């Protein structure tokens, strides 16, 4: 036996590698009609991995102190070997993660994957989406630039419109009356420890749920199996006669991941400052309010909503209602039909929602 084969045999006796490969890879069957949209979850796993690795590397030189934070980031960009690359990957990656998350959510909605019995997949996913927005918001403050400082001032300010607890909440978030060194300390702890741990745990829960209930059959394309789920007892949705995860679907996953990486590195190398307005290169100055301060692109729709309503509280209530509606959508949209063309009301709301989001984002950008 060759040395490699004997190592494999040694491991096989102890871990049951053959059985694992058969159960989890070659014998793990997916619907024949599965499409590329189902690989966005794997793309998200890769993005999360890249964010964790680049984040750890940035921590080697970043200093979470209001006096030193901006200088430490400048040092990373100018003096540390490949520091600029690591920082750009982390900053561009956070924006790309939100974009891919939105696509993953839209594809789940379009194909009706959120429907019974996958309500929990949706709900864990929706919480994940909000946590990713939270980790982006807390990360925004860390470079301690004019942009960081004033964007955080505006974002935390809007919590003040909530009746009764509003002012207390603002001070709790900021660690004082104004954004300052205490805000940086708490945002840093939340950004590098709390949220990565919670997001990691929730991704685990999201994948566990997927593994228990099984991948859904897309509502279009070849139908090799019919769902056997009746709604009153647990049934794993299996796909006899489907395609194996390894090597067939893994190839699709790898293709999507490579396409993602190609786009990601194009932005990092050819247009790295696309997400950085000029105020991102000026150190924070609490006494100088910049003329234009805008949140990141994915918060522009929320920002504009707050502006169009006569009171900030009304704007916040509308946003809260929209988010609650989205979170609970599997419990509201309960029909069994999953084909988008056979759900005209859904399709109208789906297209209308996308147009509204894009429209408000563009309006927020130019307002
Ligand atoms: C860090 C964030 C996330 C990661 C890493 C992740 C990962 C995954 C993976 C690997 C799958 C299986 C393959 C696929 O269908 O793509 C999946 C499925 C699913 N995800 Fe996510 N996801 C995330 C966020 C979300 C969000 C924000 C939502 C919606 C609010 C969501 C809803 C779903 C649903 C409903 C499924 C089941 C798809 C089906 O079986 O048809 N996920 N996710």
Boltz pocket constraint, residues with backbone or C-beta under 6 A from the ligand:
constraints:
  - pocket:
      binder: B
      contacts: [[A, 37], [A, 38], [A, 39], [A, 40], [A, 41], [A, 42], [A, 44], [A, 45], [A, 48], [A, 101], [A, 104], [A, 105], [A, 108], [A, 113], [A, 114], [A, 118], [A, 121], [A, 122], [A, 123], [A, 124], [A, 125], [A, 126], [A, 127], [A, 128], [A, 129], [A, 203], [A, 206], [A, 210], [A, 214], [A, 215], [A, 216], [A, 217]]
      max_distance: 6.0
